[in-house]
């Protein structure tokens, strides 16, 4: 393909020329921000800039110079446009996600399809920009990585419309995953209970933020022990929207995961004699963050108090709280030489007694409090792991037979009442 930029530019329609100029300006601003505001350096920032400039230009040159001269040219044109447009939209504007687990029930259900805004908190510039389109971690069918680490960029977030607020429903990359780059870690969705600078504690299942009782999600649920004198029919529970439960034959009762509204309805069922909330008292639970039960005998229902660090905080380190902040220092903020020996902390072999925090952190919890792997188990979510804000449900399909019920056709499984519901 012969290259003559002056003549090739004349081939572009007015609309295409305007778009290319506007895109180039945005791309240039991104390059400047990466180069001046991060440690990416000139080469990495320029490669990222050049990649997008060339990608868009190649598309236009194919469209105006080659499309009509080859068989299937229109199909190739459509495919190229779809890949470029979808990549830009998913990276900087909005992306679709599906809820795969019950950790947010009943606020969000398995089979809900969401749109998540990248703009509200500010779009995150890809840290591994060389990747296969529409695939997150692994290539379909053939397997293997769907991305290349040949070009890696440091964390940078473009300006957004708002900061993360308490009780926002947020999509983020799972911090506990170490086999992938930050932006390729598994996507999780939880409610942000505490933001940077907050102190959080849980007392008998009630959450307190900065000493004040936190709002409870309207459709959030937790587990209860339900004692009965008879077996409750599954269809009876389905009618009152109790979908998660199990019968304990030794205790002659059920464990049910319910909302406050469900609890009132279950109490009225024939044979129900008692409903007791499940409540793990303080004790030695090694699975609970920071995984030092002798120092921190916390449980999922009685937790903290725990301070959530913010950028600029100077943390005074001691042999006790180092267990809370060691991952922050070493894993999340890149101090790979960090070590903790004989009650003392070291970076690059030098002893430190305090540490200045470089990012904001957040504490996330699922609305299904007793079926959620969240910050109570793996700690803080760093700022650079934040993906976006969950906006609304655009489709909801019940998985076939998911709760042990009868099989249904696809139209019967669509939850029509949830379509286009806002997430709050």
Helices and strands as residue ranges (DSSP letters): H 5-11, H 14-37, H 41-61, I 62-66, G 67-69, H 73-92, E 94-98, E 112-117, E 169-173, G 182-184, E 187-194, E 199-203, E 206-209, E 212-213, E 222-228, H 234-239, E 244-248, E 253-258, H 260-267, E 272-277, E 303-307, E 314-316, H 322-327, I 328-332, E 339-341, E 344-347, E 350-352, E 354-356, E 361-365, H 375-378, E 381-382, G 383-385, E 386-396, H 410-413, G 416-418
